[in-house]
Amino acid sequence: MNVNSLNSAFGLQGRAMTKNLLLRIADAFPDVISRRYMETGEGPVAAPAKDLRPHFAPTAAAGFMSGMSETDNGADLRAVRDCVPDYDFTINAIGDSMMPLIHDGDLLFCRYADDRYNPPIDRVTVIDTTDGAVVKVLRRDDDGLLLHSLNKRYPDRRLDTATILRMARVVAVLHPMT
């Protein structure tokens, strides 16, 4: 739906529907309307069901980047939904560069970052890039963004911001029992 159609639907003849109003509508109905869609026009219009969120089968590398994340809405994580902070999707980590916080095989619960131009600095973040998905702590220096590993054996690496597709903060980590 374009802005003119929305203006007409809400009877706003002669007045324009603003982005702020669209965001207020999304905030008023968070279980129904996707805030991201109202802000950018991208993604699904409907908010994801709170009891079924996507699990991305590809992994986020806690080491070197590999693979690309593609949505797989088939996983059902209803048993853990109330035990973790609000999240948008889950993804598994591979590698050991984020040890001791994140281990190989851990399940990461992630919340999309709202603004790619203000990334979650000093937060554990899954960054989906044109080169693959990676989980790191984002750091900023004079030359841009760095991918920082918690495991001291891995050096920081520069992140080419032109390669960023999406970012999401890691809000919880589930360590499997072995």
N, C-alpha and C positions, 0 to 999 in steps of 0.2 A: 504494500500500500504506500503510495507517495504522500507527501505532506499536504497537497491540495485535497486529496481524497479524505485524509484525516480531518482537515479543517472543515470540510463539508459535513462529514459524519458527526462532528461535535458541534455543528451549527456555528462555526466561527467565521461566517461570511464577513469579509472586510478586515479580519484580524488574522494574524498568522499563529500557528501552533509552534511554540519554541522548543528547542532541544531540552530546556529546563523543565517544561511542562511534560514532555514525553518521559523524562527520567522520573519525575514525580509520580506519573501514572504507573511506571514500572515498579517504583518503590512502594506504591500503595497496594500493588498486587504481586508481591514477589514469588508467590507459588503458582502464578498463572502466566505472567509475561516476563520474558527474558530481558533483563536490563541491558545486556550487551547488544541485543537486537535493536532496542529502542535508541541506544546511543550511536551505534555504528551502521545499523541496517544489515549486519552480517549474522549468520548462524540462524538457529531456529527461533521462531517467534515465541513459542511456548517455553516457559521455564522448565528445566529438567525436573522430573518427579523426584521428590525428596527421598523416596524409598528405592529408587533404582537409578544409579548414576553410572556412566560408562567406565569400563576398565579398558585401558589401552594395552592390547596384547604385546606390542613391541615394548622394548625396555628403554629406560633412561640410563645411559652409561655413567657409572660412577668410576670412571677411568677415561677411556677414549671414546669419542662419539661414534655411534653406530646405529643404523636403522632409522626409520622415520615413524613417527606416531600416527596411527590411523585409528579412528574411532571404532570400537567394537562394543555395541550396546548389549551384548549377550550376557555379561557377567551380572550376577545378582548378589549384592553384598548387604542384604537387609539385616543380617545378624549383627553387623558392626556399625550400622548407620547412626545409632544414638550414642555410641561410645567415643566418637571422634568429633572434632570441630566441623563446622559446615565445610563441605568440599564439593568440587565439581566432577572429579574423576579420580581413578586410581591407576597406578602404573608400577611395574616391578623395576627395582634397581638391579644392575649387574655390576660387578667389579668391586674394588676395595678402596678406591680413592677417597671415599667419604667416611671411612672408618675413623673413629669408633661409633659415630652416630648412625650411619647407614651401612648395613652389611649386604653382601651379595645375596639376592633373592628377597630382600625386604619389600613389602608392599607400601608404596608411598601414596598418601591421600593428599590431593592437590587442589588448590583454589586458584582459578585463573587470575592473573594480575590485570587490574582494570586498565592500566595505562602503560603501553609499551615504551612511552617516552619518559616515564618515571619508574624505572624497574625497581623491584624490591631489593635494594642494596643491603648487604650484610645479612641476608636471609637465605636459607637453603631454598633453591629454586630449580624447577625443571625448565630448561630452555630448549624449545624445539626449534632447530635451525635447519637450513637447507642441507647441512652436512650430517644431520641426525639429532637425536634428543640426548641431552646430558643433564645430570643433576650435580649442581655445584653451589657454592656460596658466591653470589655476585659481589664484586668489589669495584669501586670506581677509583681511577687515578687521573692524572692530568691528560693522559692520552685516550681515555675512554673507559671501557669495561673490561674487567678481568674475571676469569673463571678460577675460583680458588677451591682447592681440595683441602679437606680436613686432615687427610693422611699426609704427613710431612714428606713422604717419598715422592709425591707428585708436585711438580712446580706449577705456579700460576701460569695461565695461558690467556692471551689476548682474545677478546670476543669481537669479531667483526659484526657490528650492529646491523649491517645491511643483510646479514644472513638470518636474522631472528624472524621466525614465523609467529611464535606464541611463547608466552612465559606463564608459569604458574608457581605460586608459593607452595612449599611442602608444609602442610599443617599438622600432619601426624605420620608416624612410621609404625608399621606392624612388623615385628620380628617373628618369623616362623619358629615354632618349637621344633627342635631336632632331637 
